[in-house]
Amino acid sequence: MTMDEFLKLEYGSVVISKSNPEEEYEIIDTDVFGESYRGREHCVLGARGKITHRDIRIDRGNLKYWDIANYNM
């Protein structure tokens, strides 16, 4: 996933791990760490596995490990 793709993700969008493409994760949360909002590129997105219900976090530091399955439009 690129930074541009990350910035387009919304609640309900689905991502897949490049190492385990069978598991889909749905974006369910947006977190802002720190004292103030510094822009979308500094946000951390929370996602939950559709099969395992495992919670994960996606941020600009681990974008390269994820692909977009579909955008919530």
Secondary structure, DSSP 8 states (H G I E B T S, - for coil): --HHHHHH--TT-EEEESS-TT-EEEEEEEE--SSS---GGG-EEEEEETTT--EEEE-TTSGGGEEEEE---
